[in-house]
């Protein structure tokens, strides 16, 4: 398990560490903010979010794109649902103010 393994390494150190990990036959669990490093050493991403764990069978750069697209899709769905909810509430409030409006 490696926690921020590149934080105190220079370029040569990162290159050496990358080579060691790429040739290691076991599992390496790495936590890092270094996207370039992660992309060079990963072939799976383990996402821990909202009390759930999901395994993605892809390089880190592909995961980043897929993850961002999923977040954008979720946000769009949220906006649509929120707009529908607000529209329903507004219609309800209009009907309360003017009971004759619902008969039309």
N, CA, C and O of each residue as an XYZ file, in Angstrom:
416
protein
N       0.855     -1.164      0.000
C       0.000      0.000      0.000
C       0.905      1.231      0.000
O       1.824      1.353      0.809
N       0.615      2.140     -0.934
C       1.413      3.348     -1.069
C       0.519      4.571     -0.885
O      -0.501      4.713     -1.559
N       0.909      5.442      0.022
C       0.163      6.673      0.281
C       0.993      7.853     -0.213
O       2.030      8.179      0.365
N       0.531      8.485     -1.276
C       1.229      9.626     -1.897
C       2.717      9.296     -2.142
O       3.596     10.008     -1.655
N       2.993      8.227     -2.890
C       4.385      7.792     -3.053
C       5.270      8.752     -3.841
O       6.494      8.679     -3.734
N       4.685      9.641     -4.625
C       5.512     10.543     -5.441
C       5.741     11.907     -4.805
O       6.442     12.747     -5.369
N       5.157     12.131     -3.641
C       5.190     13.472     -3.058
C       6.599     13.984     -2.745
O       6.826     15.192     -2.806
N       7.538     13.120     -2.416
C       8.899     13.566     -2.092
C       9.947     13.040     -3.072
O      11.137     12.996     -2.759
N       9.490     12.643     -4.261
C      10.416     12.091     -5.251
C      10.637     13.077     -6.395
O       9.734     13.822     -6.775
N      11.856     13.067     -6.935
C      12.118     13.840     -8.139
C      11.704     13.003     -9.355
O      11.206     11.888     -9.201
N      11.910     13.537    -10.553
C      11.485     12.831    -11.770
C      12.123     11.449    -11.896
O      11.463     10.488    -12.291
N      13.412     11.355    -11.557
C      14.098     10.060    -11.648
C      13.544      9.070    -10.630
O      13.413      7.882    -10.922
N      13.222      9.556     -9.444
C      12.641      8.692     -8.420
C      11.266      8.193     -8.834
O      10.935      7.026     -8.628
N      10.471      9.074     -9.414
C       9.136      8.677     -9.886
C       9.254      7.659    -11.008
O       8.499      6.689    -11.057
N      10.206      7.882    -11.911
C      10.422      6.944    -13.016
C      10.832      5.569    -12.485
O      10.346      4.549    -12.973
N      11.712      5.536    -11.502
C      12.157      4.268    -10.920
C      11.006      3.566    -10.209
O      10.823      2.359    -10.368
N      10.230      4.311     -9.428
C       9.081      3.740     -8.718
C       8.058      3.206     -9.712
O       7.507      2.122     -9.517
N       7.805      3.961    -10.773
C       6.860      3.525    -11.807
C       7.303      2.204    -12.406
O       6.490      1.293    -12.567
N       8.569      2.089    -12.735
C       9.090      0.841    -13.291
C       8.933     -0.332    -12.342
O       8.549     -1.426    -12.755
N       9.231     -0.101    -11.061
C       9.076     -1.169    -10.063
C       7.626     -1.642     -9.968
O       7.357     -2.842     -9.922
N       6.707     -0.697     -9.939
C       5.287     -1.060     -9.827
C       4.812     -1.776    -11.086
O       4.082     -2.764    -10.999
N       5.221     -1.285    -12.255
C       4.783     -1.901    -13.513
C       5.263     -3.338    -13.652
O       4.607     -4.149    -14.305
N       6.397     -3.660    -13.048
C       6.936     -5.017    -13.147
C       6.581     -5.888    -11.947
O       6.938     -7.066    -11.912
N       5.897     -5.334    -10.983
C       5.484     -6.076     -9.794
C       4.307     -6.970    -10.164
O       3.359     -6.517    -10.806
N       4.363     -8.235     -9.761
C       3.323     -9.185    -10.175
C       2.140     -9.243     -9.206
O       1.162     -9.944     -9.466
N       2.222     -8.522     -8.111
C       1.128     -8.541     -7.144
C       0.202     -7.346     -7.298
O       0.139     -6.705     -8.347
N      -0.503     -7.076     -6.230
C      -1.431     -5.946     -6.201
C      -0.785     -4.792     -5.450
O      -0.185     -4.978     -4.391
N      -0.918     -3.599     -6.015
C      -0.431     -2.394     -5.359
C      -1.626     -1.462     -5.182
O      -2.270     -1.070     -6.155
N      -1.909     -1.117     -3.951
C      -2.970     -0.157     -3.656
C      -2.296      1.188     -3.447
O      -1.482      1.349     -2.538
N      -2.639      2.157     -4.294
C      -1.972      3.452     -4.268
C      -2.985      4.579     -4.105
O      -4.004      4.621     -4.795
N      -2.690      5.481     -3.190
C      -3.472      6.710     -3.019
C      -2.553      7.840     -3.448
O      -1.468      8.008     -2.891
N      -2.985      8.620     -4.443
C      -2.124      9.685     -4.957
C      -2.947     10.766     -5.638
O      -4.024     10.502     -6.172
N      -2.420     11.992     -5.612
C      -3.013     13.097     -6.361
C      -2.278     13.316     -7.687
O      -2.620     14.220     -8.449
N      -1.284     12.498     -7.955
C      -0.470     12.613     -9.159
C      -1.126     11.807    -10.288
O      -0.885     10.608    -10.425
N      -1.951     12.477    -11.088
C      -2.730     11.804    -12.127
C      -1.845     11.128    -13.168
O      -2.161     10.034    -13.634
N      -0.749     11.765    -13.533
C       0.158     11.186    -14.529
C       0.763      9.880    -13.998
O       0.843      8.885    -14.719
N       1.179      9.895    -12.753
C       1.727      8.690    -12.122
C       0.664      7.596    -12.061
O       0.922      6.451    -12.431
N      -0.533      7.956    -11.591
C      -1.612      6.967    -11.491
C      -1.918      6.339    -12.847
O      -2.121      5.128    -12.945
N      -1.951      7.161    -13.885
C      -2.256      6.619    -15.202
C      -1.181      5.655    -15.692
O      -1.470      4.716    -16.433
N       0.054      5.891    -15.274
C       1.144      5.029    -15.739
C       1.230      3.707    -14.978
O       1.857      2.764    -15.462
N       0.620      3.617    -13.806
C       0.756      2.389    -13.005
C      -0.557      1.648    -12.757
O      -0.549      0.570    -12.164
N      -1.676      2.205    -13.198
C      -2.953      1.547    -12.901
C      -3.544      0.846    -14.113
O      -3.361      1.270    -15.254
N      -4.253     -0.232    -13.834
C      -5.126     -0.843    -14.838
C      -6.516     -1.085    -14.238
O      -7.418     -1.585    -14.910
N      -6.668     -0.724    -12.971
C      -7.954     -0.760    -12.278
C      -8.022      0.431    -11.321
O      -6.998      0.896    -10.819
N      -9.224      0.911    -11.080
C      -9.433      1.984    -10.120
C     -10.480      1.521     -9.128
O     -11.544      1.035     -9.512
N     -10.174      1.674     -7.861
C     -11.104      1.346     -6.792
C     -11.639      2.659     -6.240
O     -10.895      3.432     -5.636
N     -12.925      2.909     -6.445
C     -13.541      4.153     -5.996
C     -14.318      3.893     -4.718
O     -15.185      3.020     -4.674
N     -14.005      4.650     -3.685
C     -14.733      4.581     -2.424
C     -15.444      5.919     -2.276
O     -14.807      6.960     -2.108
N     -16.779      5.878     -2.342
C     -17.560      7.107     -2.356
C     -18.965      6.821     -1.834
O     -19.578      5.819     -2.202
N     -19.461      7.688     -0.991
C     -20.829      7.568     -0.456
C     -21.094      6.191      0.162
O     -22.134      5.580     -0.084
N     -20.161      5.723      0.948
C     -20.288      4.443      1.657
C     -20.393      3.249      0.708
O     -20.925      2.202      1.077
N     -19.889      3.409     -0.504
C     -19.904      2.327     -1.480
C     -18.508      2.163     -2.077
O     -17.725      3.110     -2.139
N     -18.218      0.947     -2.511
C     -16.941      0.654     -3.153
C     -17.246      0.102     -4.546
O     -18.034     -0.831     -4.698
N     -16.608      0.697     -5.559
C     -16.800      0.241     -6.937
C     -15.433      0.019     -7.570
O     -14.510      0.808     -7.373
N     -15.316     -1.056     -8.327
C     -14.076     -1.388     -9.025
C     -14.262     -1.117    -10.518
O     -15.201     -1.621    -11.134
N     -13.367     -0.321    -11.091
C     -13.390     -0.002    -12.511
C     -12.195     -0.668    -13.176
O     -11.062     -0.508    -12.721
N     -12.434     -1.405    -14.239
C     -11.392     -2.123    -14.971
C     -10.890     -1.241    -16.116
O     -11.164     -1.507    -17.286
N     -10.147     -0.179    -15.756
C      -9.658      0.757    -16.757
C      -8.519      1.595    -16.194
O      -8.331      1.685    -14.980
N      -7.767      2.203    -17.095
C      -6.689      3.104    -16.695
C      -7.288      4.314    -15.985
O      -8.471      4.616    -16.137
N      -6.458      4.996    -15.213
C      -6.939      6.139    -14.441
C      -7.485      7.251    -15.327
O      -8.511      7.848    -15.003
N      -6.813      7.539    -16.444
C      -7.271      8.621    -17.328
C      -8.644      8.323    -17.924
O      -9.463      9.231    -18.073
N      -8.900      7.080    -18.260
C     -10.214      6.681    -18.783
C     -11.256      6.780    -17.674
O     -12.371      7.250    -17.899
N     -10.888      6.336    -16.483
C     -11.789      6.447    -15.334
C     -12.183      7.897    -15.093
O     -13.355      8.188    -14.856
N     -11.205      8.821    -15.151
C     -11.497     10.238    -14.920
C     -12.560     10.758    -15.886
O     -13.475     11.474    -15.482
N     -12.437     10.401    -17.137
C     -13.406     10.839    -18.154
C     -14.771     10.230    -17.874
O     -15.781     10.934    -17.873
N     -14.805      8.921    -17.636
C     -16.071      8.235    -17.362
C     -16.738      8.783    -16.104
O     -17.952      8.981    -16.070
N     -15.939      9.025    -15.080
C     -16.464      9.530    -13.810
C     -17.068     10.928    -13.994
O     -18.156     11.210    -13.491
N     -16.362     11.792    -14.712
C     -16.854     13.152    -14.945
C     -18.144     13.131    -15.768
O     -19.072     13.888    -15.484
N     -18.204     12.283    -16.770
C     -19.421     12.183    -17.582
C     -20.595     11.686    -16.742
O     -21.717     12.167    -16.897
N     -20.345     10.738    -15.863
C     -21.405     10.231    -14.985
C     -21.884     11.319    -14.034
O     -23.086     11.448    -13.799
N     -20.947     12.116    -13.478
C     -21.337     13.221    -12.583
C     -22.173     14.256    -13.326
O     -23.162     14.758    -12.792
N     -21.780     14.576    -14.560
C     -22.533     15.544    -15.353
C     -23.936     15.027    -15.657
O     -24.905     15.785    -15.618
N     -24.041     13.745    -15.958
C     -25.348     13.129    -16.233
C     -26.230     13.170    -14.984
O     -27.415     13.493    -15.067
N     -25.651     12.845    -13.831
C     -26.398     12.890    -12.574
C     -26.858     14.310    -12.264
O     -27.986     14.512    -11.815
N     -25.988     15.300    -12.502
C     -26.341     16.681    -12.228
C     -27.462     17.147    -13.156
O     -28.380     17.841    -12.719
N     -27.392     16.773    -14.417
C     -28.443     17.134    -15.370
C     -29.776     16.523    -14.937
O     -30.809     17.192    -14.967
N     -29.748     15.252    -14.535
C     -30.964     14.594    -14.060
C     -31.515     15.300    -12.828
O     -32.726     15.475    -12.699
N     -30.632     15.702    -11.927
C     -31.041     16.445    -10.737
C     -31.725     17.751    -11.138
O     -32.774     18.099    -10.595
N     -31.128     18.470    -12.089
C     -31.704     19.740    -12.538
C     -33.084     19.541    -13.160
O     -34.002     20.320    -12.901
N     -33.233     18.505    -13.977
C     -34.525     18.218    -14.610
C     -35.567     17.889    -13.543
O     -36.680     18.414    -13.579
N     -35.213     17.025    -12.599
C     -36.146     16.653    -11.538
C     -36.498     17.858    -10.676
O     -37.653     18.018    -10.283
N     -35.533     18.692    -10.382
C     -35.770     19.881     -9.564
C     -36.694     20.857    -10.298
O     -37.579     21.459     -9.690
N     -36.484     21.005    -11.599
C     -37.335     21.888    -12.398
C     -38.772     21.356    -12.420
O     -39.723     22.127    -12.295
N     -38.926     20.034    -12.580
C     -40.264     19.434    -12.587
C     -40.937     19.607    -11.227
O     -42.129     19.904    -11.148
N     -40.176     19.422    -10.181
C     -40.713     19.573     -8.829
C     -41.174     21.009     -8.607
O     -42.275     21.245     -8.108
N     -40.322     21.975     -8.984
C     -40.676     23.377     -8.812
C     -41.896     23.755     -9.641
O     -42.729     24.545     -9.198
N     -42.003     23.201    -10.831
C     -43.149     23.462    -11.690
C     -44.432     22.940    -11.046
O     -45.463     23.611    -11.069
N     -44.361     21.740    -10.471
C     -45.521     21.161     -9.798
C     -45.917     21.973     -8.574
O     -47.104     22.194     -8.332
N     -44.941     22.414     -7.808
C     -45.209     23.223     -6.619
C     -45.836     24.554     -7.028
O     -46.801     25.007     -6.412
N     -45.287     25.172     -8.062
C     -45.845     26.441     -8.536
C     -47.278     26.272     -9.022
O     -48.130     27.115     -8.741
N     -47.549     25.206     -9.741
C     -48.908     24.937    -10.213
C     -49.851     24.730     -9.022
O     -50.968     25.249     -9.007
N     -49.396     23.979     -8.041
C     -50.205     23.741     -6.835
C     -50.509     25.059     -6.129
O     -51.649     25.313     -5.739
N     -49.487     25.894     -5.968
C     -49.672     27.188     -5.303
C     -50.615     28.090     -6.101
O     -51.432     28.799     -5.512
N     -50.514     28.071     -7.429
C     -51.407     28.863     -8.268
C     -52.852     28.399     -8.100
O     -53.773     29.213     -8.048
N     -53.035     27.100     -8.017
C     -54.383     26.551     -7.852
C     -54.963     26.901     -6.491
O     -56.167     27.127     -6.367
N     -54.120     26.945     -5.478
C     -54.585     27.329     -4.135
C     -55.037     28.796     -4.121
O     -56.030     29.152     -3.485
N     -54.284     29.632     -4.838
C     -54.610     31.056     -4.873
C     -55.868     31.321     -5.685
O     -56.658     32.205     -5.352
N     -56.049     30.552     -6.748
C     -57.176     30.762     -7.647
C     -57.832     29.415     -7.949
O     -57.505     28.795     -8.960
N     -58.754     28.946     -7.096
C     -59.378     27.628     -7.276
C     -60.086     27.481     -8.617
O     -60.204     26.359     -9.110
N     -60.551     28.535     -9.212
C     -61.241     28.434    -10.506
C     -60.279     28.124    -11.642
O     -60.714     27.674    -12.702
N     -58.988     28.351    -11.451
C     -57.992     28.111    -12.488
C     -57.879     26.626    -12.818
O     -57.578     26.271    -13.958
N     -58.118     25.745    -11.831
C     -57.978     24.311    -12.120
C     -59.130     23.779    -12.970
O     -58.989     22.710    -13.563
N     -60.241     24.463    -13.054
C     -61.390     23.983    -13.825
C     -61.189     24.225    -15.310
O     -61.911     23.637    -16.115
N     -60.249     25.057    -15.705
C     -60.049     25.379    -17.122
C     -59.345     24.294    -17.845
O     -59.099     24.410    -19.046
